[in-house]
Amino acid sequence: MTLQMPEISARSIGGLQGGRRTVLAAGAAAFLTFALTFAADALETVTTSHGYSNFGELKYPADFDHLDYVNPDAPKGGEISIWAQGSFDSFNQYASDGVSAALNTIGSEAILTSTADDPYGSYCLLCTTLEYPEDLSFVTFNLREDVTFSDGVPMTAEDVAYSFNLFQTQGILEYRRVVEGYIDRVEVEGPYRITFYFTESAPMRDRVSFAGGTPVFSKAWFEQTGTRLDRATKQTFMSTGAYVLDSFDFNSRVIYKRNPDYWGNDIPFNKGRNNFDRIRVEYFADSDAAFEGFKAGDYTFRTENSSQDWASGYDFQSVQRGWVKRETIPDGNVGTRLSWVFNLDRPNWQDPRVREAIGMMFNSAWSKQTLQYGLYDRPVSFWPNTELAASDTPSEGELALLRPLVDEGLLDASILTDEAKVPVEHDAKANRPSRRIIRQAGTLLEEAGWTIGNDGLRRNANGQVLSMAIIQFSPIYDKFINPFIENLALIGVQGKLDRVDISQYVERRRKGDFDLANQGFDMGFEPSGGLEQWFGSKTADDSSRNLMRLRNPAIDRLIGHVVAARTLEDLKTSIHALDRALRAVGFDIPLWYNPETWVAYYDFYRHPENLPPLSVGELDFWWYDAEAAERLKAMGAF
């Protein structure tokens, strides 16, 4: 890695050509010629671009007029209102304390941005161009000179450097443990030019996006207010984005307003975007209360997450009269694998046979047919609905990654010959598992040392009863948890639902005070170093993603292969191997995912005819039809 390459560039050639030339001997002159030639070659290897992609060409050229999926003539104005559950007491989602308000980062921007139709591209937003050499030993950002914070103060490279350092020193521990050692140094080379120099250990595919993806905050505001990134706050951070905090009422609502003086109103990236004057979030105690609030017009846009409500709940007056519109929108993202995860720090759940037996008692087929109207799918992979999901038996490329781990005793040899693990199949006619499945689960528990007594309860050699609690704050899960608990009793396991409020739920998840807890595994199309936050041993002690406290050397090694992948084919192969191993380890009970997005809204919102594959974009590029809103209001719709 040539960390000195930036010095052998236009900034340094002038020094090489200085007054020392008059005393150079012939040999030194020849060396100078070589050095200058090397410098010229170095300059030629530095790419200057409006964006970056690890795989192939960027979708959008430097001179594009607007994003393909927006309406560049969308009108500005009006309000969109949504809902959130529970309460909040902070506007800082980066802190380990407090419960952060919904959309608290809506006003934040980073140097680079992405689009909803280019899964691999990163584009200049706060910069005009970026420069990088072939070996990615550094990346330089040439910042825009017209960017201002919401208080009107210009953004400079000093703010970028300060914000980056905040995350390195005050960011959550799981993040810092992953990225420590990525950066050699950061140099502010001028008011609008900054360079990040990477260490040799920094993952190649993460470098540009890591340096350019950190939110940019106002250095002056942080220093003046004494705000810390690792502490709850009663205000949003001073940022550069299109929206600012307007007003809030703790535990009731929060309102953001569009900044009319937003610096980026007219740039190509923002044409047809940021269309609402206000974005309002109404808080409700639970999902049932929220649904009633939507019916009453307390808020006007709803992303539905209840299959029961979607299938049978939308027969109220506003729908019947055509005031409320429903849409089913295909979701082109990697599906979110919703699971119950085991707390592997607790001795009862460290034996994979116990975890497998417990998982066999959740009847997904019955739940889907009886409770979900057949609308959800069960995720077998951590990359559901994509070609990144492992299937069948391992390919030759996967075997090359898995075989050494088997040889070292880190993975069972069956992973080399078996098809990728899938959950046990149940009969959908009744919740109660078949006798065969109950026997199989019982056998696994017996082998793990949990024998059944005369009272029907499982105990280990120390007489400890095998019991487990599922922590939950939302009643929407009761209809799934209670039948699961009934099935656990069939194999002698004591289960219970531990209902807590959202503050307790957040805190207990953080502290690891649970047996089973909900977790949504939200993977991307180009996973890399962030996988360590989800599954890596180094984050297991304190992580909002590695909630199960997974510490597995085989998984760590496979994550390393994913991170090191340089071609798309190698990336797919390594993800297949990792997905196969994650499923074989078995630390979660997969519940469901939805390959579609369901939305309902009062019929005065509009969107482009062709929505992009990676985002519904209701807060981004939808707009308000004022005339339609007035008509509905006159009819008493809301």
C-alpha positions as CSV (number, residue, x, y, z in Angstrom):
1,M,0.0,0.0,0.0
2,T,1.5,3.4,-1.0
3,L,0.5,5.7,1.8
4,Q,2.8,8.3,0.4
5,M,1.0,8.6,-2.9
6,P,-0.8,11.8,-2.0
7,E,2.5,13.5,-1.3
8,I,3.8,12.4,-4.7
9,S,1.3,14.6,-6.5
10,A,0.7,18.1,-7.6
11,R,1.3,19.3,-4.1
12,S,4.8,17.8,-3.9
13,I,6.2,18.0,-7.5
14,G,6.8,21.7,-7.0
15,G,9.2,20.9,-4.1
16,L,11.1,18.4,-6.1
17,Q,11.6,21.0,-8.8
18,G,12.8,23.7,-6.5
19,G,16.2,25.4,-6.1
20,R,18.1,22.2,-5.3
21,R,18.2,21.5,-9.0
22,T,21.3,23.8,-9.4
23,V,23.5,21.5,-7.2
24,L,22.3,18.2,-8.5
25,A,24.9,15.9,-10.0
26,A,24.2,13.9,-13.1
27,G,23.2,10.8,-11.1
28,A,20.9,12.9,-8.9
29,A,19.4,14.5,-12.0
30,A,18.7,11.1,-13.4
31,F,17.0,10.2,-10.1
32,L,14.9,13.3,-10.4
33,T,13.8,12.4,-13.8
34,F,12.7,9.0,-12.5
35,A,10.9,10.6,-9.6
36,L,9.1,13.0,-11.8
37,T,8.1,10.1,-14.1
38,F,6.9,8.1,-11.1
39,A,4.9,11.2,-9.9
40,A,3.3,11.6,-13.3
41,D,2.4,7.9,-13.3
42,A,1.0,8.3,-9.8
43,L,-1.1,11.2,-10.9
44,E,-2.5,9.2,-13.8
45,T,-3.6,6.4,-11.4
46,V,-5.7,8.8,-9.3
47,T,-9.3,8.7,-10.4
48,T,-11.5,11.8,-10.0
49,S,-15.2,11.1,-10.1
50,H,-18.7,12.2,-8.9
51,G,-19.2,8.9,-7.2
52,Y,-17.9,5.4,-6.5
53,S,-19.0,1.8,-6.9
54,N,-17.2,-1.4,-6.0
55,F,-19.0,-3.2,-8.8
56,G,-19.4,-1.9,-12.3
57,E,-20.4,1.6,-13.5
58,L,-22.5,4.1,-11.6
59,K,-26.1,4.3,-12.8
60,Y,-26.1,8.1,-12.9
61,P,-23.6,10.2,-14.8
62,A,-22.1,13.4,-13.4
63,D,-24.4,15.6,-15.5
64,F,-27.7,13.9,-14.8
65,D,-30.7,16.1,-14.5
66,H,-32.8,14.3,-11.8
67,L,-33.3,10.8,-10.4
68,D,-35.2,8.5,-12.7
69,Y,-37.9,7.7,-10.2
70,V,-38.9,11.2,-9.1
71,N,-41.4,13.7,-10.5
72,P,-39.1,16.7,-11.0
73,D,-42.2,19.0,-11.1
74,A,-43.7,17.7,-7.9
75,P,-45.3,20.6,-5.9
76,K,-44.1,21.6,-2.5
77,G,-46.4,22.0,0.5
78,G,-48.7,20.2,2.8
79,E,-48.1,17.7,5.6
80,I,-47.7,14.0,5.8
81,S,-48.3,12.3,9.2
82,I,-47.4,8.8,10.4
83,W,-47.4,7.0,13.7
84,A,-44.9,5.5,16.1
85,Q,-45.4,3.2,19.2
86,G,-44.5,3.9,22.8
87,S,-42.6,7.0,23.8
88,F,-39.4,8.9,23.4
89,D,-37.2,11.1,25.6
90,S,-34.2,11.9,23.3
91,F,-33.3,13.1,19.8
92,N,-30.0,11.2,19.7
93,Q,-30.2,7.6,18.3
94,Y,-26.4,7.3,18.6
95,A,-26.5,7.3,22.5
96,S,-26.7,4.2,24.6
97,D,-29.2,5.9,27.0
98,G,-32.7,7.1,26.3
99,V,-35.3,6.2,23.7
100,S,-34.8,8.3,20.6
101,A,-37.7,10.0,18.7
102,A,-38.8,8.8,15.4
103,L,-37.0,10.3,12.4
104,N,-34.5,12.0,14.6
105,T,-31.8,11.9,11.9
106,I,-34.1,13.3,9.1
107,G,-32.0,16.5,9.0
108,S,-28.6,14.7,8.7
109,E,-26.6,14.4,5.5
110,A,-23.2,12.8,4.7
111,I,-20.6,13.5,2.1
112,L,-21.9,10.6,0.0
113,T,-25.4,9.5,-0.7
114,S,-27.2,6.6,-2.4
115,T,-30.2,6.2,-4.6
116,A,-33.2,3.9,-4.5
117,D,-32.4,2.3,-7.8
118,D,-28.6,1.7,-7.6
119,P,-27.7,-0.8,-4.9
120,Y,-24.0,-0.5,-5.3
121,G,-23.5,3.2,-6.1
122,S,-22.4,6.1,-3.7
123,Y,-22.6,9.6,-5.1
124,C,-21.3,13.0,-4.1
125,L,-23.9,15.0,-2.2
126,L,-21.8,17.4,0.0
127,C,-18.9,17.1,-2.3
128,T,-18.4,17.9,-6.0
129,T,-15.9,15.2,-6.7
130,L,-13.8,12.5,-4.9
131,E,-10.3,11.3,-5.8
132,Y,-8.8,7.9,-5.1
133,P,-5.9,5.8,-6.3
134,E,-6.1,2.3,-7.7
135,D,-5.0,0.8,-4.3
136,L,-7.6,2.9,-2.4
137,S,-4.9,3.9,0.1
138,F,-6.7,7.3,0.5
139,V,-9.8,9.1,-0.7
140,T,-10.0,12.9,-1.1
141,F,-13.3,14.8,-1.1
142,N,-13.6,18.1,-2.7
143,L,-16.5,19.6,-0.8
144,R,-19.2,21.9,-2.2
145,E,-18.8,25.5,-1.2
146,D,-22.5,26.2,-1.0
147,V,-23.5,23.8,1.8
148,T,-24.8,25.5,5.0
149,F,-26.1,24.1,8.3
150,S,-29.7,24.9,9.1
151,D,-28.5,28.0,11.1
152,G,-27.0,29.4,7.8
153,V,-23.4,28.8,8.8
154,P,-21.3,27.4,5.9
155,M,-20.1,23.8,6.2
156,T,-16.3,23.3,5.8
157,A,-13.8,20.4,6.0
158,E,-13.3,21.2,9.6
159,D,-16.9,20.2,10.4
160,V,-16.4,16.9,8.4
161,A,-13.3,16.1,10.3
162,Y,-14.8,17.0,13.7
163,S,-17.9,14.8,13.0
164,F,-15.9,11.9,11.9
165,N,-13.8,12.1,15.0
166,L,-17.0,12.2,17.2
167,F,-18.1,8.8,15.9
168,Q,-14.6,7.4,16.5
169,T,-14.4,8.6,20.1
170,Q,-18.0,8.8,21.2
171,G,-19.9,6.4,18.9
172,I,-21.5,3.3,20.2
173,L,-19.0,0.6,21.3
174,E,-20.1,-2.0,18.8
175,Y,-19.4,0.5,15.9
176,R,-16.0,1.6,17.3
177,R,-14.9,-2.0,17.8
178,V,-15.5,-2.8,14.2
179,V,-14.0,0.3,12.6
180,E,-11.0,1.0,15.0
181,G,-7.9,0.8,12.9
182,Y,-9.5,1.6,9.6
183,I,-8.0,5.1,9.4
184,D,-4.4,6.1,9.5
185,R,-5.1,9.8,9.6
186,V,-7.4,12.5,8.3
187,E,-6.0,15.7,6.8
188,V,-7.9,18.9,6.3
189,E,-6.1,20.3,3.2
190,G,-8.2,23.4,2.8
191,P,-11.6,24.8,3.7
192,Y,-13.3,22.5,1.2
193,R,-10.9,19.6,0.8
194,I,-10.3,16.7,3.1
195,T,-8.4,13.4,2.7
196,F,-8.8,10.2,4.6
197,Y,-5.8,7.9,4.6
198,F,-6.5,4.2,5.3
199,T,-4.5,1.6,7.1
200,E,-3.7,-1.7,5.4
201,S,-6.2,-3.5,7.6
202,A,-9.1,-1.4,6.4
203,P,-11.5,-3.5,4.2
204,M,-11.1,-2.4,0.6
205,R,-14.8,-2.3,-0.2
206,D,-15.7,-0.3,2.9
207,R,-13.1,2.4,2.5
208,V,-14.8,5.0,0.4
209,S,-18.3,4.5,1.8
210,F,-16.9,4.5,5.4
211,A,-15.1,7.8,4.9
212,G,-17.9,9.4,3.0
213,G,-20.8,8.0,5.0
214,T,-20.5,9.7,8.3
215,P,-23.2,12.3,9.1
216,V,-21.8,15.8,9.1
217,F,-22.6,18.0,12.1
218,S,-21.7,21.6,13.1
219,K,-18.4,21.7,15.0
220,A,-19.2,25.2,16.3
221,W,-22.7,24.1,17.6
222,F,-21.3,21.0,19.4
223,E,-18.6,23.0,21.1
224,Q,-20.9,25.8,22.0
225,T,-23.6,23.6,23.4
226,G,-21.4,21.0,25.0
227,T,-23.4,18.2,23.4
228,R,-22.0,14.7,23.3
229,L,-22.8,12.0,20.8
230,D,-23.0,9.3,23.5
231,R,-25.6,11.1,25.7
232,A,-29.3,11.6,25.2
233,T,-30.3,15.0,24.0
234,K,-33.5,17.2,24.0
235,Q,-32.8,18.6,20.6
236,T,-31.6,17.4,17.2
237,F,-28.0,18.0,16.1
238,M,-27.2,21.0,14.0
239,S,-27.0,19.4,10.5
240,T,-27.3,20.3,6.8
241,G,-30.4,18.4,5.8
242,A,-33.7,19.6,4.3
243,Y,-35.7,19.1,7.5
244,V,-35.4,20.6,11.0
245,L,-37.2,20.0,14.3
246,D,-40.3,22.2,14.5
247,S,-42.0,21.1,17.8
248,F,-42.5,18.2,20.0
249,D,-44.5,16.9,23.0
250,F,-42.8,14.1,24.8
251,N,-44.7,10.8,24.5
252,S,-47.2,12.4,22.2
253,R,-45.9,13.8,18.9
254,V,-42.9,15.2,17.1
255,I,-43.1,17.5,14.1
256,Y,-40.3,18.3,11.6
257,K,-40.6,21.1,9.1
258,R,-38.9,21.7,5.7
259,N,-36.2,24.3,5.9
260,P,-37.0,26.9,3.1
261,D,-33.4,28.0,3.1
262,Y,-32.1,24.5,2.6
263,W,-28.8,24.7,0.6
264,G,-29.7,21.8,-1.7
265,N,-33.1,22.7,-2.9
266,D,-32.1,23.0,-6.5
267,I,-29.4,20.4,-7.0
268,P,-30.2,17.5,-9.4
269,F,-30.2,15.0,-6.5
270,N,-33.1,16.8,-4.8
271,K,-35.3,17.7,-7.7
272,G,-38.8,16.2,-7.0
273,R,-37.8,15.4,-3.4
274,N,-38.4,16.8,0.1
275,N,-41.8,17.9,-1.0
276,F,-43.7,18.1,2.3
277,D,-43.7,21.3,4.4
278,R,-44.2,19.3,7.6
279,I,-43.7,15.7,8.7
280,R,-45.7,14.8,11.8
281,V,-45.3,11.7,13.9
282,E,-48.1,10.8,16.3
283,Y,-47.3,8.4,19.2
284,F,-49.7,5.7,20.4
285,A,-49.5,3.2,23.2
286,D,-49.9,0.2,21.0
287,S,-50.7,-0.9,17.4
288,D,-54.5,-1.3,18.1
289,A,-54.7,2.3,19.3
290,A,-52.7,3.5,16.3
291,F,-55.0,1.8,13.9
292,E,-58.0,3.4,15.5
293,G,-56.2,6.7,15.3
294,F,-55.7,6.2,11.5
295,K,-59.4,5.4,11.1
296,A,-60.3,8.7,12.8
297,G,-57.8,10.7,10.7
298,D,-55.4,11.5,13.5
299,Y,-52.6,10.7,11.1
300,T,-52.9,10.2,7.3
301,F,-50.2,7.6,6.1
302,R,-49.8,4.1,7.4
303,T,-47.4,1.4,6.5
304,E,-49.2,-1.7,7.6
305,N,-47.4,-4.5,9.5
306,S,-50.4,-6.5,10.7
307,S,-51.5,-9.2,8.2
308,Q,-54.8,-9.4,10.1
309,D,-55.5,-5.7,9.8
310,W,-54.5,-5.7,6.1
311,A,-56.7,-8.7,5.3
312,S,-59.8,-7.8,7.3
313,G,-59.4,-4.5,9.0
314,Y,-59.8,-2.1,6.2
315,D,-63.6,-2.1,5.9
316,F,-64.2,1.2,7.8
317,Q,-66.1,4.1,6.4
318,S,-63.1,6.1,5.0
319,V,-62.2,3.1,2.8
320,Q,-65.7,2.4,1.8
321,R,-66.2,6.0,0.7
322,G,-62.9,6.1,-1.2
323,W,-61.2,8.6,1.2
324,V,-58.5,6.1,2.1
325,K,-56.5,4.3,-0.6
326,R,-54.6,1.0,-0.2
327,E,-51.6,-0.1,-2.2
328,T,-49.4,-3.3,-2.3
329,I,-46.0,-2.3,-3.4
330,P,-43.3,-4.9,-4.4
331,D,-40.2,-4.7,-2.2
332,G,-36.9,-5.2,-4.0
333,N,-34.7,-5.0,-0.9
334,V,-33.2,-7.9,0.9
335,G,-36.1,-9.2,3.1
336,T,-35.9,-8.4,6.8
337,R,-35.7,-11.7,8.7
338,L,-37.8,-11.2,11.9
339,S,-36.8,-13.7,14.5
340,W,-36.7,-14.5,18.2
341,V,-33.1,-14.7,19.2
342,F,-31.6,-16.7,22.1
343,N,-29.4,-15.0,24.6
344,L,-26.3,-17.2,24.2
345,D,-24.7,-15.7,27.3
346,R,-27.2,-17.7,29.4
347,P,-26.0,-21.3,30.0
348,N,-29.4,-22.9,29.1
349,W,-29.1,-21.8,25.5
350,Q,-25.5,-22.6,24.7
351,D,-26.2,-26.1,23.6
352,P,-27.4,-26.0,19.9
353,R,-29.6,-29.1,20.5
354,V,-31.6,-27.2,23.1
355,R,-32.0,-24.2,20.8
356,E,-33.1,-26.5,18.0
357,A,-35.6,-28.3,20.1
358,I,-37.1,-25.0,21.3
359,G,-37.3,-23.7,17.8
360,M,-39.2,-26.8,16.6
361,M,-42.1,-25.9,18.8
362,F,-43.0,-22.7,16.8
363,N,-45.5,-23.8,14.2
364,S,-44.9,-21.3,11.4
365,A,-47.3,-23.0,9.0
366,W,-50.2,-22.8,11.3
367,S,-49.4,-19.2,12.3
368,K,-49.2,-18.1,8.7
369,Q,-52.5,-19.8,7.7
370,T,-54.5,-19.0,10.9
371,L,-53.1,-15.8,12.2
372,Q,-51.6,-14.1,9.1
373,Y,-54.1,-14.9,6.4
374,G,-51.4,-16.6,4.4
375,L,-49.7,-13.2,3.7
376,Y,-46.3,-13.6,5.2
377,D,-43.4,-15.9,4.3
378,R,-41.1,-17.6,6.6
379,P,-37.4,-16.6,6.0
380,V,-35.1,-19.6,5.7
381,S,-32.1,-17.3,4.9
382,F,-30.6,-14.2,6.3
383,W,-30.8,-12.8,2.8
384,P,-34.4,-13.8,1.9
385,N,-35.9,-13.0,-1.5
386,T,-32.5,-12.6,-3.1
387,E,-29.9,-14.7,-5.0
388,L,-27.6,-14.2,-2.0
389,A,-29.5,-16.8,0.0
390,A,-27.7,-20.2,0.3
391,S,-29.5,-23.1,-1.2
392,D,-29.0,-26.8,-2.1
393,T,-25.6,-28.3,-1.2
394,P,-22.5,-26.1,-1.2
395,S,-20.8,-25.1,-4.4
396,E,-17.1,-25.7,-5.0
397,G,-16.4,-22.1,-4.0
398,E,-18.3,-22.5,-0.8
399,L,-16.6,-25.8,0.0
400,A,-13.2,-24.1,-0.3
401,L,-14.3,-21.7,2.4
402,L,-16.1,-24.2,4.7
403,R,-13.8,-27.2,4.5
404,P,-10.9,-25.7,6.5
405,L,-13.4,-24.7,9.3
406,V,-14.7,-28.3,9.4
407,D,-11.1,-29.7,9.4
408,E,-10.3,-27.5,12.5
409,G,-13.5,-28.7,14.2
410,L,-15.2,-25.3,14.1
411,L,-18.1,-26.5,12.0
412,D,-19.9,-29.9,11.8
413,A,-18.9,-31.9,8.8
414,S,-22.5,-32.2,7.7
415,I,-22.4,-28.6,6.4
416,L,-20.2,-29.9,3.5
417,T,-22.8,-32.4,2.2
418,D,-26.2,-31.3,3.5
419,E,-28.5,-28.8,1.9
420,A,-28.7,-25.5,3.6
421,K,-30.6,-25.8,6.8
422,V,-34.3,-24.9,6.8
423,P,-36.8,-24.9,9.7
424,V,-38.7,-28.0,10.4
425,E,-42.0,-28.2,8.4
426,H,-45.3,-28.3,10.4
427,D,-48.8,-29.2,9.5
428,A,-50.9,-26.0,9.2
429,K,-54.1,-27.6,10.3
430,A,-53.4,-27.3,14.0
431,N,-50.9,-25.4,16.2
432,R,-49.9,-28.6,18.1
433,P,-46.8,-30.1,16.5
434,S,-47.0,-33.7,15.3
435,R,-46.0,-36.6,17.5
436,R,-42.9,-37.1,15.4
437,I,-41.7,-33.5,15.9
438,I,-42.4,-33.7,19.6
439,R,-40.4,-36.9,19.9
440,Q,-37.5,-35.4,17.9
441,A,-37.4,-32.3,20.1
442,G,-37.6,-34.5,23.3
443,T,-34.7,-36.6,22.1
444,L,-32.6,-33.5,21.5
445,L,-33.3,-32.3,25.0
446,E,-32.5,-35.7,26.5
447,E,-29.2,-35.8,24.6
448,A,-28.4,-32.3,26.0
449,G,-28.9,-33.5,29.6
450,W,-32.5,-32.2,30.2
451,T,-34.6,-35.1,31.4
452,I,-38.3,-35.0,32.1
453,G,-39.7,-35.6,35.6
454,N,-43.0,-36.9,36.9
455,D,-44.3,-33.4,36.9
456,G,-43.7,-33.1,33.2
457,L,-40.9,-30.5,33.5
458,R,-37.4,-30.8,32.1
459,R,-34.5,-30.5,34.6
460,N,-30.8,-30.8,34.2
461,A,-28.4,-32.7,36.5
462,N,-28.5,-29.9,39.0
463,G,-32.3,-30.0,39.3
464,Q,-32.7,-26.7,37.4
465,V,-36.0,-26.4,35.5
466,L,-35.7,-25.5,31.8
467,S,-37.6,-22.3,31.7
468,M,-37.6,-19.3,29.4
469,A,-39.1,-15.8,29.1
470,I,-39.8,-13.9,26.0
471,I,-39.7,-10.2,26.6
472,Q,-42.1,-8.1,24.6
473,F,-43.7,-4.6,24.7
474,S,-46.1,-4.9,21.8
475,P,-49.4,-6.9,22.2
476,I,-49.4,-7.6,18.5
477,Y,-47.1,-10.6,19.2
478,D,-49.3,-12.2,21.9
479,K,-51.3,-14.3,19.5
480,F,-48.0,-15.9,18.3
481,I,-46.2,-16.1,21.7
482,N,-49.0,-17.8,23.6
483,P,-49.5,-20.7,21.2
484,F,-45.7,-21.1,21.2
485,I,-45.7,-21.3,25.0
486,E,-48.4,-24.0,24.9
487,N,-46.3,-26.1,22.5
488,L,-43.2,-25.7,24.7
489,A,-45.1,-27.3,27.6
490,L,-45.5,-30.4,25.4
491,I,-41.8,-31.0,25.7
492,G,-41.5,-30.0,29.3
493,V,-40.2,-26.5,28.9
494,Q,-41.7,-23.7,31.0
495,G,-42.3,-20.6,28.9
496,K,-43.8,-17.2,29.7
497,L,-44.5,-13.9,28.1
498,D,-42.7,-11.1,30.0
499,R,-44.6,-7.9,29.1
500,V,-42.6,-4.7,29.7
501,D,-42.9,-1.1,28.5
502,I,-40.7,0.2,25.7
503,S,-38.1,1.8,27.9
504,Q,-37.7,-1.4,29.9
505,Y,-37.6,-3.4,26.7
506,V,-34.8,-1.3,25.2
507,E,-32.8,-1.4,28.4
508,R,-33.2,-5.2,28.9
509,R,-32.1,-5.8,25.4
510,R,-29.0,-3.7,25.9
511,K,-28.1,-5.4,29.2
512,G,-28.9,-8.9,27.9
513,D,-31.6,-9.4,30.5
514,F,-33.7,-11.9,28.5
515,D,-34.0,-15.4,27.2
516,L,-35.7,-14.7,23.9
517,A,-36.2,-11.3,22.3
518,N,-37.3,-10.0,18.9
519,Q,-34.6,-9.0,16.4
520,G,-35.0,-8.0,12.8
521,F,-32.0,-9.0,10.7
522,D,-31.8,-6.3,8.0
523,M,-29.0,-7.2,5.6
524,G,-27.9,-5.4,2.4
525,F,-26.9,-6.3,-1.1
526,E,-23.2,-5.6,-0.4
527,P,-22.5,-6.7,3.2
528,S,-19.0,-6.1,4.5
529,G,-17.5,-4.9,7.8
530,G,-20.9,-4.1,9.2
531,L,-21.5,-7.9,9.5
532,E,-19.2,-7.8,12.5
533,Q,-21.8,-5.6,14.3
534,W,-24.5,-8.3,13.5
535,F,-22.6,-11.5,14.0
536,G,-19.0,-10.8,15.1
537,S,-17.4,-12.0,18.4
538,K,-15.9,-8.5,18.9
539,T,-19.3,-6.9,19.3
540,A,-21.0,-9.7,21.4
541,D,-20.5,-8.0,24.7
542,D,-22.4,-4.8,23.8
543,S,-24.4,-4.7,20.6
544,S,-27.8,-3.6,19.4
545,R,-27.4,-6.0,16.4
546,N,-25.5,-9.0,17.8
547,L,-28.3,-9.2,20.4
548,M,-27.8,-13.0,20.7
549,R,-24.2,-12.5,21.9
550,L,-22.8,-14.7,19.2
551,R,-19.2,-15.6,19.6
552,N,-18.2,-18.1,17.0
553,P,-14.7,-18.4,15.4
554,A,-16.1,-20.0,12.2
555,I,-18.5,-17.2,11.7
556,D,-15.8,-14.7,12.3
557,R,-13.6,-16.3,9.7
558,L,-16.4,-16.4,7.1
559,I,-17.2,-12.7,7.8
560,G,-13.5,-12.1,7.0
561,H,-14.0,-13.8,3.6
562,V,-17.0,-11.6,2.8
563,V,-15.1,-8.5,3.8
564,A,-12.2,-9.5,1.6
565,A,-14.3,-10.3,-1.5
566,R,-13.4,-8.0,-4.4
567,T,-15.6,-9.3,-7.2
568,L,-19.3,-9.7,-7.1
569,E,-19.0,-13.4,-7.8
570,D,-16.6,-13.8,-4.8
571,L,-19.0,-11.8,-2.7
572,K,-21.9,-14.0,-3.5
573,T,-19.9,-17.2,-2.8
574,S,-18.7,-16.0,0.5
575,I,-22.2,-14.8,1.6
576,H,-23.7,-18.2,0.6
577,A,-21.1,-19.9,2.9
578,L,-21.8,-17.4,5.7
579,D,-25.6,-17.8,5.4
580,R,-25.2,-21.5,5.4
581,A,-23.1,-21.4,8.5
582,L,-25.3,-18.9,10.4
583,R,-28.3,-21.2,9.8
584,A,-26.3,-24.2,10.9
585,V,-25.3,-22.6,14.2
586,G,-28.9,-21.9,14.9
587,F,-29.2,-19.0,17.3
588,D,-32.6,-17.7,16.3
589,I,-36.2,-18.9,15.6
590,P,-37.1,-17.3,12.3
591,L,-40.6,-16.0,12.3
592,W,-41.6,-14.2,9.0
593,Y,-40.8,-11.6,6.5
594,N,-42.9,-9.7,4.0
595,P,-41.8,-9.5,0.3
596,E,-44.2,-6.6,-0.2
597,T,-44.9,-3.3,1.4
598,W,-48.5,-2.5,2.4
599,V,-49.5,1.2,2.6
600,A,-52.8,2.9,3.3
601,Y,-53.2,6.7,3.1
602,Y,-55.8,9.4,2.8
603,D,-56.2,10.0,-0.9
604,F,-54.4,13.3,-1.2
605,Y,-50.9,12.0,-1.5
606,R,-49.4,11.2,-4.9
607,H,-46.3,9.4,-6.1
608,P,-44.5,8.8,-9.4
609,E,-46.1,6.0,-11.5
610,N,-43.0,3.8,-11.4
611,L,-41.6,3.5,-7.9
612,P,-38.0,2.4,-7.5
613,P,-37.2,-1.1,-6.3
614,L,-35.4,-0.2,-3.1
615,S,-37.7,2.4,-1.4
616,V,-41.4,3.3,-1.2
617,G,-40.2,6.8,-0.5
618,E,-43.3,8.3,1.1
619,L,-41.3,10.9,3.0
620,D,-38.8,11.4,0.2
621,F,-40.4,11.8,-3.2
622,W,-44.2,11.6,-2.7
623,W,-46.1,14.9,-2.7
624,Y,-49.3,16.6,-1.4
625,D,-52.3,17.2,-3.6
626,A,-53.8,20.4,-2.0
627,E,-57.0,20.3,-4.1
628,A,-57.7,16.7,-3.2
629,A,-57.0,17.4,0.5
630,E,-59.5,20.3,0.5
631,R,-62.1,18.1,-1.1
632,L,-61.7,15.3,1.5
633,K,-61.6,17.9,4.3
634,A,-64.9,19.4,3.1
635,M,-66.4,15.9,3.1
636,G,-65.3,15.4,6.7
637,A,-62.7,12.7,6.0
638,F,-60.3,14.0,8.6
